[in-house]
Amino acid sequence: MATDVTSRRSETARAATPPAAPRAASRASWTTHRWLLVSATLALVVLTVLGGLGLWALNRASALTDELVDKRSPALSNSVRLEAALVNQETGVRGYGLTGERSFLAPYKEGIDDQRGAEKELRTLVADDRQGRADLDDVLAKAGAWQRSFAEPIAEAPAGEPVETATRRTNEGKSSFDALRKAMVVQQDHQRVAREAALDDLRGATRLRDSIFISIAVVILLLTVLIFEGLRRGVTNPLAQLGADARAVAGGNFQHPVVATGPADLRRLGADMDAMRRRLLDELAFTEEARHRLDEQAAELRRSNSELEQFAYVASHDLQEPLRKVSSFSQLLQRRYAGQLDERADQYIAFAVDGANRMQKLINDLLEFSRVGRVHNDHREVDLEEVVGQTLDALSVSIEESGARVVHDPLPTVTGDATQLGILWQNLIANAVKFRHADRAPEIRIEAVRDGALWHFAVSDNGIGIAPEFAEKVFVIFQRLHTKDAYPGSGIGLAMCKKITEFHGGTIGIDPDHTPGTRIVFTLAAAEEPAPQDDTAEGAAAR
């Protein structure tokens, strides 16, 4: 039984729990816009209700003030005025009745006029007051009875007769006017009570009005505090936390998590920023790993290149002696036994001599290629006018035989190794002479243009040219576009030029738009200009 009760209680609790969870979940999904919209709507509703109450209180106080000022107080004043008018009538009639002189009737006549004016005002003022109308009718009825029975007969009596009439009707007039006095007292008492009631109502309405406006001010203050507190907790603090996390991540602490708080849109923004942080962290980890691999590969490549250069140098250097013997003895065989053997033997010996010579040339070129950046590495200012002049002198025989014409712009001074730059210019000019066109004399032009810290050079010719598809291949070592019979050489010249240019921090390539012939463009670093000297300082130092 206890188990059944417990299970039923747990089922009841589970059944009661879900409605709260969806409500909490729904509120958790509210965005900043929705929170602000709901808050502003509630604030407007509260302010509208309070404003309506305040307007009602103002209208009520105004209505009560109007009733007090325009009705109750004037009604009491006119009641007093009516009493004064009737008292003046009684005084005038009584004086005329005692003396018989007509001059005593002046207050009576004035009282009649004042009575009419006060009656007219009171009729208007008590039009909506049943008690006031009844009191006024009672006063006027008793006033009319007194006037008919006592005042009018005396006032209309000729001079000399009023004394007798007044004496005869004294008791009747007195009792009638006393009743009138009581009616006026009752009327004024009712007016005073009504005026005091209106005044009390006005005081109550004023207190209510003041209370409502104080409540409105308190509610506005509370709403302001709540709005600022809500903005601080729901927007300002989450944004400040988000900004602090973002600055921490931007400062390089990618392990710092981005905490998402506040409304749903700010939480989504924080989650997106944290996802971006994690993505950056993954990318940085991958990049760091890739950098480590690249560093390892670069170190391995440098070691391999160093070993290859050392191998090329050692191989070419060690091959010189046995190759020299092969070449020497092949040439001795060719000179001693030329014509003594058959034609085929002479041809074989010629092949051996030619192969040995070409092998020796290849080994020398390979040795020279391996020395670039390793042996010749003396960077200083190099006058290219002098270097190109020496190159043209060294190639003067081939230039003269081919009928070539070489022109060049004024050449600058650059920073580099003079030996390597000499090899660079010699290869470029020699190629321009070698690969000339059969139908025209070679024309070679050397151009130089300064562009910031670099000099741009170009060596142009009108020779056979290089097809665009071979623009990259010609700079690869031992790559030839022609047979050795058509154009002798080892195919290492432009590869040497590329290595020298890149060693000096420049680039080299083929201009594909130049026709006819070939235009090779490359860059070299300009020589650093000396800083301007201060003549005054030098003079002071000399002194």
C-alpha positions in Angstrom: 0.0 0.0 0.0 2.8 2.4 0.9 4.5 1.6 -2.4 1.3 2.4 -4.3 0.9 5.7 -2.5 4.5 6.6 -3.2 4.2 5.7 -6.9 1.0 7.8 -7.2 2.7 10.7 -5.5 5.6 10.5 -7.9 3.2 10.2 -10.8 1.3 13.2 -9.6 4.6 15.2 -9.1 5.7 14.3 -12.6 2.4 15.3 -14.0 2.6 18.6 -12.2 6.2 19.4 -13.2 6.0 19.7 -17.0 3.9 22.8 -17.2 6.6 24.8 -15.3 9.4 23.5 -17.5 7.9 24.6 -20.8 7.2 28.0 -19.3 10.8 28.3 -18.1 12.0 27.0 -21.5 9.8 29.5 -23.3 11.1 32.4 -21.2 14.7 31.1 -21.8 14.1 31.4 -25.5 13.1 35.1 -25.3 15.4 37.4 -27.2 16.4 40.9 -26.1 13.8 42.4 -28.5 11.1 40.3 -26.9 12.1 41.1 -23.3 12.2 44.8 -24.2 8.8 44.6 -26.0 7.2 42.8 -23.0 8.7 45.2 -20.5 7.8 48.3 -22.4 4.2 46.9 -22.9 3.8 46.2 -19.2 5.2 49.6 -18.3 2.9 51.3 -20.7 -0.1 49.4 -19.3 0.7 50.3 -15.8 1.4 54.0 -16.7 -1.8 54.1 -18.7 -3.9 52.8 -15.7 -2.2 55.2 -13.3 -2.6 58.0 -15.8 -6.3 57.2 -16.1 -6.7 57.2 -12.3 -4.8 60.5 -12.1 -7.0 62.1 -14.8 -10.1 60.9 -13.0 -8.8 62.3 -9.7 -8.1 65.6 -11.4 -11.5 65.8 -13.0 -13.2 64.9 -9.7 -11.2 67.5 -7.7 -12.0 70.1 -10.4 -15.7 69.2 -10.4 -15.9 69.5 -6.6 -14.0 72.8 -6.7 -16.4 74.1 -9.3 -19.4 72.9 -7.2 -18.0 74.6 -4.1 -17.0 77.8 -5.8 -19.8 78.1 -8.2 -22.7 76.7 -6.2 -22.3 76.0 -2.5 -20.5 79.2 -1.5 -22.6 81.5 -3.7 -25.8 79.8 -2.5 -24.9 80.4 1.2 -23.9 84.0 0.3 -27.2 84.6 -1.4 -29.1 83.0 1.5 -27.4 85.5 3.8 -28.2 88.3 1.2 -31.9 87.2 1.2 -32.0 87.3 5.0 -30.4 90.8 5.0 -33.0 91.9 2.4 -35.9 90.6 4.5 -34.4 92.1 7.7 -34.1 95.5 5.8 -37.8 95.2 4.8 -38.8 94.5 8.4 -36.7 97.4 9.7 -38.1 99.8 7.2 -41.7 98.7 7.8 -41.3 98.8 11.6 -39.8 102.3 11.4 -42.5 103.6 9.2 -45.1 102.0 11.5 -43.7 103.7 14.5 -43.0 107.2 13.1 -45.3 107.4 10.1 -42.6 109.1 8.1 -42.2 107.9 4.5 -38.4 108.2 4.6 -38.3 105.1 6.8 -39.6 103.0 3.8 -36.4 103.4 1.8 -34.8 100.2 3.4 -38.0 98.4 2.8 -38.0 99.2 -0.9 -34.2 98.4 -1.2 -34.9 95.1 0.6 -37.6 94.3 -2.0 -35.1 94.8 -4.8 -32.4 92.8 -3.0 -34.9 90.0 -2.3 -35.7 89.7 -5.9 -32.0 89.6 -6.9 -31.1 87.0 -4.2 -34.1 84.9 -5.1 -33.2 84.9 -8.8 -29.6 83.8 -8.0 -30.7 81.2 -5.5 -33.2 79.7 -8.0 -30.3 79.1 -10.4 -27.9 77.9 -7.8 -30.3 75.3 -6.2 -31.8 74.1 -9.4 -30.2 70.7 -9.0 -30.6 70.7 -5.1 -33.9 69.3 -3.9 -33.3 70.4 -0.3 -32.2 73.8 -1.4 -35.3 74.3 -3.5 -37.5 73.2 -0.7 -35.8 75.6 1.8 -36.0 78.4 -0.7 -39.7 77.8 -1.3 -40.3 77.6 2.4 -38.5 80.9 3.0 -40.2 82.7 0.2 -43.6 81.3 1.3 -43.2 82.6 4.8 -41.7 85.9 3.5 -44.8 86.3 1.2 -47.1 85.5 4.1 -45.4 88.1 6.3 -45.4 90.7 3.5 -49.1 90.2 2.8 -50.2 90.2 6.4 -48.0 92.8 7.9 -45.4 94.6 5.6 -47.5 95.5 2.6 -50.6 96.9 4.6 -48.3 99.1 6.6 -46.2 100.2 3.6 -49.3 101.1 1.6 -51.0 102.9 4.5 -51.1 106.7 4.1 -49.0 108.9 6.4 -50.4 109.0 9.9 -52.3 105.7 9.6 -49.4 103.2 9.8 -49.0 103.8 13.5 -52.4 102.4 14.2 -52.1 99.6 11.8 -48.7 98.6 13.1 -49.9 98.7 16.7 -52.8 96.5 15.8 -50.8 93.9 13.9 -47.6 94.0 16.0 -48.1 90.5 17.5 -49.2 89.0 14.2 -46.2 90.5 12.4 -43.7 89.5 15.0 -44.9 85.8 15.1 -44.9 85.7 11.3 -41.4 87.2 10.9 -40.1 84.9 13.7 -41.3 81.9 11.6 -39.6 83.5 8.6 -36.4 83.9 10.6 -36.5 80.2 11.6 -36.9 79.2 8.0 -33.9 81.3 6.9 -31.8 79.8 9.7 -32.8 76.3 8.6 -32.0 77.3 5.0 -28.6 78.7 5.9 -27.8 75.7 8.1 -28.6 73.4 5.2 -26.4 75.5 2.9 -23.6 75.5 5.4 -23.8 71.7 5.8 -23.9 71.3 2.1 -20.9 73.6 1.7 -19.0 71.8 4.4 -19.8 68.4 2.8 -18.6 69.8 -0.6 -15.5 71.1 1.1 -14.8 67.7 2.8 -15.3 66.0 -0.6 -12.9 68.4 -2.2 -10.3 67.7 0.6 -10.8 64.0 0.1 -10.5 64.3 -3.7 -7.4 66.5 -3.3 -5.8 63.9 -1.0 -6.8 61.1 -3.4 -5.4 63.1 -6.3 -2.1 63.7 -4.4 -1.9 60.1 -3.4 -2.4 58.9 -7.0 0.2 61.3 -8.3 2.6 60.2 -5.6 1.9 56.6 -6.5 2.5 57.5 -10.2 5.9 59.0 -9.3 6.8 56.0 -7.1 5.8 53.6 -9.9 7.7 55.6 -12.5 10.7 55.5 -10.2 10.3 51.8 -9.6 9.9 51.2 -13.3 13.0 53.2 -14.0 15.0 51.2 -11.4 13.6 47.9 -12.7 14.3 48.9 -16.3 17.9 49.9 -15.6 18.4 46.8 -13.4 16.9 44.6 -16.1 19.1 46.2 -18.8 22.1 45.8 -16.5 21.4 42.1 -15.8 20.0 41.2 -19.1 22.0 43.2 -21.6 24.8 45.3 -20.1 26.4 42.6 -17.9 26.1 39.9 -20.6 27.6 42.2 -23.2 30.4 43.2 -20.8 31.1 39.6 -20.0 31.0 38.8 -23.8 33.3 41.8 -24.5 35.8 40.7 -21.8 35.9 37.1 -23.1 36.3 38.4 -26.7 39.2 40.7 -25.6 40.8 37.8 -23.8 40.5 35.6 -26.9 41.7 38.5 -29.2 44.7 39.0 -26.9 45.9 35.5 -27.8 44.3 33.4 -25.0 42.4 31.0 -27.2 41.9 28.6 -24.3 39.7 31.2 -22.6 36.0 30.1 -23.0 33.4 32.6 -24.2 30.6 32.4 -21.6 27.1 33.0 -23.0 24.5 34.6 -20.6 21.5 36.8 -20.9 18.6 36.6 -23.4 18.5 34.0 -26.2 20.0 36.2 -28.9 23.0 37.1 -26.7 23.5 33.5 -25.7 23.4 32.5 -29.4 26.0 35.3 -30.1 28.2 34.0 -27.3 27.8 30.4 -28.5 28.7 31.5 -32.1 31.8 33.4 -30.8 32.8 30.4 -28.7 32.4 28.1 -31.7 34.5 30.5 -33.7 37.1 30.5 -30.9 37.2 26.7 -30.9 37.5 26.7 -34.7 40.4 29.1 -34.5 41.9 26.9 -31.8 41.6 23.9 -34.1 43.0 25.9 -37.0 45.9 27.2 -34.9 46.7 23.7 -33.7 46.6 22.4 -37.3 48.7 25.4 -38.4 51.2 24.9 -35.6 51.5 21.2 -36.5 51.8 22.1 -40.2 54.5 24.7 -39.3 56.4 22.1 -37.3 56.2 19.7 -40.2 57.3 22.4 -42.6 60.2 23.4 -40.3 61.3 19.8 -40.2 60.9 19.5 -44.0 62.8 22.7 -44.5 65.6 21.6 -42.2 65.7 18.3 -44.0 65.7 20.0 -47.4 68.5 22.3 -46.3 70.5 19.3 -45.1 69.7 17.5 -48.3 70.7 20.5 -50.5 73.9 20.9 -48.5 74.7 17.3 -49.0 73.8 17.5 -52.7 76.0 20.6 -53.2 78.8 18.9 -51.3 78.3 15.8 -53.3 78.3 17.7 -56.6 81.4 19.6 -55.6 83.2 16.4 -54.4 82.0 14.4 -57.4 83.0 17.0 -60.0 86.3 17.7 -58.2 87.2 14.0 -57.8 86.2 13.2 -61.4 88.5 15.7 -62.8 91.7 13.6 -62.5 90.5 10.3 -64.1 88.6 12.2 -66.7 91.6 14.2 -67.5 93.6 11.0 -68.0 90.9 9.5 -70.3 90.8 12.7 -72.3 94.6 12.9 -72.5 95.2 9.3 -73.6 92.2 9.5 -76.0 93.8 12.5 -77.7 97.2 10.7 -77.7 95.6 7.7 -79.4 94.0 10.0 -81.9 97.3 11.8 -82.8 99.5 8.7 -82.8 97.3 6.2 -84.6 95.4 8.5 -86.9 95.4 6.9 -90.4 97.1 3.8 -89.1 93.9 2.0 -88.2 90.8 1.6 -90.3 88.2 4.3 -90.7 85.9 2.8 -88.1 88.7 2.8 -85.4 89.4 6.5 -86.2 85.7 7.2 -85.7 85.5 5.4 -82.4 88.6 7.3 -81.1 87.0 10.6 -82.2 83.8 9.7 -80.3 85.8 8.9 -77.2 87.8 12.2 -77.5 84.5 14.2 -78.0 82.7 12.4 -75.1 85.6 13.0 -72.8 85.8 16.7 -73.7 82.0 17.1 -73.3 82.1 15.3 -70.0 84.9 17.5 -68.8 82.9 20.6 -69.8 79.8 19.3 -68.0 81.8 18.6 -64.8 83.3 22.0 -64.9 79.9 23.6 -65.3 78.5 21.5 -62.6 81.4 22.5 -60.3 80.8 26.1 -61.1 77.0 25.7 -60.5 77.7 24.2 -57.0 80.0 27.1 -56.1 77.2 29.6 -56.4 76.5 30.9 -52.9 79.1 28.6 -51.4 82.5 29.7 -52.7 81.7 33.1 -54.3 79.9 35.0 -51.5 81.5 38.4 -51.2 78.7 40.9 -51.2 79.8 44.5 -51.9 79.0 47.3 -54.3 79.5 46.2 -57.9 79.7 48.7 -60.8 77.7 46.9 -63.6 79.2 49.3 -66.2 82.6 47.7 -65.4 81.2 44.2 -65.2 79.4 44.4 -68.6 82.4 46.0 -70.2 84.7 43.1 -69.0 82.1 40.7 -70.3 81.9 42.3 -73.7 85.7 42.2 -73.9 85.7 38.5 -73.0 83.1 37.8 -75.8 84.6 40.2 -78.3 85.7 37.4 -80.7 82.2 35.8 -80.9 80.6 39.2 -81.1 82.8 40.3 -83.9 82.4 37.0 -85.8 78.6 37.1 -85.6 78.4 40.8 -86.4 76.4 41.5 -83.3 75.6 45.0 -82.1 75.3 45.5 -78.3 73.8 48.7 -76.8 72.9 49.3 -73.2 71.4 52.0 -70.9 73.6 53.6 -68.3 74.1 50.7 -65.8 74.0 51.3 -62.0 75.9 50.1 -59.0 74.3 47.2 -57.2 75.0 45.1 -54.1 76.3 41.5 -54.8 79.2 39.2 -55.6 81.2 40.5 -58.5 82.3 37.1 -59.8 78.7 35.7 -59.8 77.3 38.8 -61.5 80.1 38.5 -64.1 79.0 34.9 -64.8 75.3 36.1 -65.0 76.0 38.8 -67.6 78.4 36.5 -69.6 75.7 33.8 -69.9 73.0 36.2 -70.9 75.0 38.0 -73.6 76.6 34.8 -74.8 73.2 33.1 -75.2 71.9 36.2 -77.1 74.9 35.8 -79.5 74.7 32.0 -79.8 71.0 31.7 -80.5 71.0 34.3 -83.2 68.8 34.1 -86.3 70.4 32.9 -89.5 68.8 35.7 -91.6 69.8 38.8 -89.6 72.7 40.1 -87.5 72.3 39.9 -83.8 71.0 43.1 -82.1 71.3 43.0 -78.3 69.9 45.7 -76.0 70.4 45.9 -72.2 67.9 48.0 -70.2 68.0 49.1 -66.6 65.1 50.8 -64.7 65.1 51.7 -61.0 62.0 50.8 -58.9 62.4 51.6 -55.2 65.0 49.3 -53.7 65.3 47.2 -56.9 66.8 47.5 -60.3 64.8 45.9 -63.1 67.1 44.7 -66.0 66.2 43.3 -69.4 68.5 41.6 -72.0 66.7 41.6 -75.4 67.8 40.1 -78.7 66.3 39.4 -82.2 67.4 35.8 -82.3 65.4 32.6 -82.7 63.4 33.2 -79.5 61.9 30.8 -77.0 58.4 29.4 -77.3 56.1 30.3 -74.4 55.6 26.7 -73.3 59.3 26.4 -72.7 59.6 29.7 -70.6 60.0 27.7 -67.4 61.9 24.7 -68.7 64.9 26.7 -69.9 65.8 27.6 -66.3 66.0 23.9 -65.3 69.6 22.5 -65.1 70.7 20.4 -68.1 67.4 21.1 -70.0 68.1 21.7 -73.7 65.7 22.8 -76.5 68.2 22.0 -79.3 70.6 19.3 -80.1 74.3 19.7 -79.3 75.1 19.6 -83.0 72.9 22.6 -83.7 73.9 24.7 -80.7 76.7 23.4 -78.5 76.6 23.7 -74.7 75.7 21.9 -71.6 72.3 23.4 -70.9 73.3 24.9 -67.6 73.6 28.6 -68.5 70.1 29.8 -67.7 69.9 27.6 -64.6 73.1 29.2 -63.4 71.6 32.7 -64.1 68.5 31.7 -62.1 70.5 30.5 -59.2 72.7 33.6 -59.1 69.7 35.9 -59.4 67.8 34.2 -56.6 70.9 34.1 -54.4 71.0 37.9 -54.8 67.3 38.2 -53.7 66.0 38.8 -57.2 63.8 37.0 -59.8 64.3 36.1 -63.4 62.0 35.1 -66.2 61.1 35.3 -69.9 59.0 38.2 -71.3 56.3 36.3 -73.4 55.2 39.4 -75.3 58.6 40.2 -76.8 59.0 39.5 -80.5 61.1 38.8 -82.4 63.8 37.0 -80.4 64.0 36.7 -76.6 63.8 39.2 -73.8 65.0 38.0 -70.4 64.0 40.2 -67.4 65.5 40.0 -63.9 65.9 42.1 -60.8 68.8 42.9 -58.5 69.0 44.9 -55.2 70.2 48.5 -55.5 73.3 49.6 -53.6 72.5 51.4 -50.4 72.8 55.1 -50.7 75.1 56.7 -48.1 73.4 58.8 -45.5 73.8 62.6 -46.0 76.6 64.0 -43.9 76.3 67.0 -41.7 78.9 69.5 -43.0 78.6 71.6 -39.8 79.2 68.6 -37.6 82.2 67.5 -39.8 83.6 71.0 -39.6 83.2 71.1 -35.8 84.9 67.7 -35.5 87.7 68.8 -37.8 88.3 71.9 -35.7 
